[in-house]
Amino acid sequence: MQGTPAPGVAAQGRDSQEVIRLKSDDIERIVTTKSGVGEPPRPSARATGIQCLAAATVLLALLAAVEGCRPASQPESAGPALKAEVALPLPEFTLTRQDNTDFGSGDLAGQVWIANFIFTRCGMTCPRQTRDLVRLQKQLADHPQRDSIHFVSITVDPEFDTAEVLTAYAEQQGADLAHWSFLTGERKAIWTLCKEGFKLQVTPGSATQVGMLIDHSAKFVLVDREGVVRGFYDSDDPEDWQELQDALATLVPGDGA
């Protein structure tokens, strides 16, 4: 004698049933269809219209969000070689030049300049940075706007790097001091300018290795005529070095325009 089929199990010979569970807004519904019989009910015209309206609303919202994310108008002198996302106004500052005179942001007004932070006892990146800038100076010797371009190297070790030490260092490296200023001053003022003005890293380094006494950024910084940073360039990266030269040419065209 056969027993009664368990609930939910189709008897042998009957069409099998497929149970599809759909969950929407925490409401669970069971749709049962017989195999080979018809299709699930199609959505009504009203439901289709509501879905299309919702999709259009989402699309418009996305387009508005994308439009809102576009950057504002680029700086007037922006060109393909400049990093348009960088526009950092620098604070005013005054330090001491290698000839023991005051020198700062006011003296650089109207010029395009490249800045870096170094120290003369540095045994890592500083010597190479200085050599690269010396080489660039020579390339710019015949530039029609040569007097509009200046280099600024600021020591992060001012207790050792006095004006006299910086003068000797600059002369040893072959720097053209008519277009390149080596600056020293109070450590607190310089480190604050580095970290808060230029947004670059500087911290105490190794206490036992003279060439690594200070851990500092190895970036070149390009500043425009208004005292606004227009780009940061890794001195260890050949591509960045080329980008820096291209950006400089954009700000100070060789044709004098």
N, C-alpha and C positions, 0 to 999 in steps of 0.2 A: 504494500500500500504506500503510494507516494505521498510525501508530505506537501504541505502548502508552500509555494516559493517564498523565500524571505522577502520582506518589504524592500523595494528599491531594485530588485533583481528581476529582469524580464523573463517570462517563461520561455522554454525552448520552442522555436518555430515562429515566435513573434518578432516583429521588426525591432531591432535594437534601438535604444534611445540614447541620445547624446545630451548631457546636461552641461550647459554653459553658464558659468557664474560671472556676472558682471557687477562690479562694485562702483558706485558713484555717490559721492557725498555721504559716505558711510551707510548707504542704503543698498542692501544686497537683494538682487532679484534673480530668479531662476527661470531661464528660458529653455523649454523642452521642445525639441524638434525631432521628428521621425526621419530616419535615414532615407534619403532619396525623395523626400516629399517636400516640394516647394523650397523657398528661400526665407530667411528671416525677414520680418516685416520691414519695409523701407521707411525711412523717416518722412514725416509729412512735409508739405511745402513750407508750412509755417516754421517747423524746426530747422529746415535747411536755410531758410532766410535768416533766422536768428544766429545760426552758426556762421554764415557769411558776414553778417554785421559784426559779430565778435572778432572774427579774423581780421576784418578791415580796421577795427579799432586798435587791435594789438599792433598791426603793421604801422599805423599812423603814429602810435606811441613810440615804436622803435625808431622810426625816421626822425621824430623830434629829439629823441635821446642822442642819436648820432650827430644831428646838427648842433646840439648843445655841447658836444664833446670836441667840436672843431676848435682849433686854437684861434684866438683873436688875431687881428691883423698883425703881421710880422713887422719887426722893426724896419724903418725906412731903408736902411742900407743892407738888409738881409739878401744874401745870394746863395747859390747852391752849395758853396763851400762852408758857409756858416752854419752853426748848430742853432737853428731857429728857436729851439726850446730853451736855450740858455739866454737869459737877459737879467743879470744880477747887478744892480747898482752897488758900487763900492762906497764905503763911508769915507769921509775926509780923513787924511792922516798926514802927519809930518814926522819924518825921521832924520837921521844924520847921514849925509853923503860921505863917500870915501875921502873927499877933500875937506871934511869937517864943517861943511855948510848945511843948513837946514834944507831939506828937500822932501816934497810930498805930492799929494794929489793936485794941489794948485799948480805946481810946476809942470804937470803932465796934461793939463787941460788943453784940449784941441789936438792932442797927439794920439796916435794909435800905439799901444805899447804891449810888450810881452813881459810878463812877470814870472818869476820862479823863486822858490825858497831853498836856500842852500846853507852850508857852512864850510869854511875853508879846510877844516880838519876831516871832513867827510871822506870816507873811503869807499863809498858805494856809488850812488847815482850822480852826485854833484859834479865830479870832474867831467863826466861825459856830457851832462847838460851844458856846462860852460863851453866845452869844445864845440858842441853843436851850434850854440848861439854865436860863437866867434866865427864859425864857418858861414852862418847865415848873414852876419854883419858884412863879411867880405862880398857875398853875393849881392847885397843891397847897396854897395858902395856907389854905384852909378845910377841908382834909382832917382827919377825926377822929383820924387817927394821924400827924399832921404831924411830931411829935417823934420818930417812929420812922423817918423818911426823911432821909438825909443825902447830900450831894454832896461828892465829893473830887476836886479837880484837882491833879495832881502835875506840877511843872515838870521838863522834861528839860534845862533850861538854868540850873542852880542858881547858877552863878557870876555870872550877870547878874540872875537872878530871886531877889533877896534877899527877906526877909520884908517889908521896906518896899515894895519894888517890887510884890510880890504884893498887898499891901493897897491900894495906889493903883490897881492894875489891877482888882481886885475891886470897889472903890467906883465906878470909872469905868463898869464894865459893869452896875452895879446889882444885884450879887449880895447875897443875904441871908446874911450871914456867921454868923448864928445856926444855920443849917442847911447851911452850905457851907464847907468848909475848903480853902484853897489851901496846898499843901505844898512845901517846898524842903528842901535838905540837901546831903549830899555826892554828887557826880555818880556815883561808883562805886556807892554804895548804891542810888541811884535807878534807874540803868540796870540794875543786877542785878535789882532788884525788878520792873522792867518786863519784862525778857527772861525771867528764870527763874521769877518769881512769877506774873505775869499772862500770860506766854507771848506777849508782844507785841513787835513789831519796833521797834528804835531804833538808828540809826547816824548818824555824822557826815554832814552834807549838803554844800551848796555853801559853799566857803570865801570866795566873793566876793559872795554875796547874803545879806544879813542875815536876811531873812524866810524863808530856806531853809537856815539854818545846820545844822539838825538834821532828819533824815528819821525820822519817828516814826509810829506807828500812829494812825489816825483813828477808832478804835473806842471806843464807850461800853461799859463793863463793868458788869453788874448783879451785885451780891453780896448774898447772903442774910444772915439774922441770925447764922448760924453761921460767917460768914467764908468761905463757899464761892461761887465764881463760878457763876452760873446762866445766863449768856448773854453773848455778844459781839454788838454791834450796830453796823453800819457807819453812821457819822454822815453819810455822803454819800447814803445810801439812804432815801428817805421811808418806804418800807415797813418797813425795819428800825427807823426812829424810832417808828413806830406800834406795832410789836411790842414795843419796849422799854417803852412806856407801858402796854401791855396786860399785860406780864409783871410790871411793878411793881405794877399793880392786883391781880394774882393773889397776890403775896407780902404786900401790905399792902392788904387790902380796904377800900373806902371805908365799909363798914357797921361797921367796927371788929371784925369777927369774928376 
